[in-house]
Amino acid sequence: LKTHPEDLYFYLRQIMSILKSKGIPINWSQLLRDIGYWDHPNRFVQRRWAASFWGNAGSSQETTQL
């Protein structure tokens, strides 16, 4: 999630191989949109990806820490 935009291709290529091996589909249009906004100042793509990975556990911890 902290990857610099120029290095993103390297990590995406790795994760795509993993997803393919497990039969997990990729939403290509969403991925393209996300890559386009990867370096947005408020990092909404990275936050959404983290929330998707961690589920609701991350949002409840954030609320507690605020």
N, C-alpha and C positions, 0 to 999 in steps of 0.2 A: 504493500500500500504506500510505501515511501519511495517507490521506484521513480527515478527521473524519466520523463517522457521518452528520451532517446534510448533508454535501456529497456523499455517496456516490452518490445518485441521479443527479447530473449526469454523473459519470464512467461510471456503469453505462449510462446512456442512450447515450453516445457509443460505448462498446465494443460494445454490443448492435447498433448500426447497422453497425459494421465487421464483426462476426461474421456478421450476416445477409447482407451484401453478398458475403461469401466462402463462404456456404453452410455455415458451421460451426454445428452445433446447440448449444443451451444446455440444460444440465441444470437445469431450473427448481427442482426440489425441493432440490437441493444449494445452489443460489444463495440460496434463501430461508433455509436453515439457516445458511449462511455470513454472510449479512447480520445474522441474529439474534445471532451471536457476534462481530460485527465489532469491538466495543469491549471484548472480553475482555482482561483484564490481560496474559496471556501471549502474546497476538497469534498464536495458533495458526492462525487462518484466513489471515492475511497471510503467515505462514511457509510454509503449504501452497501458497498461490497462487504465491509466489516460487519454491518448489521445482518446482512444476509448469511454470512458465514457463522457468526456467533449466535444468531437468533435474538431473542428478546433479553437474554442475560446481560448483554452489553448495555442496553438502554436502561435497565433497572439499576445497574451499578453506576452509570453516569448520573442518574437522578439522585442517588444516595450521596454521591460525592459532591454534588453541587450544594 
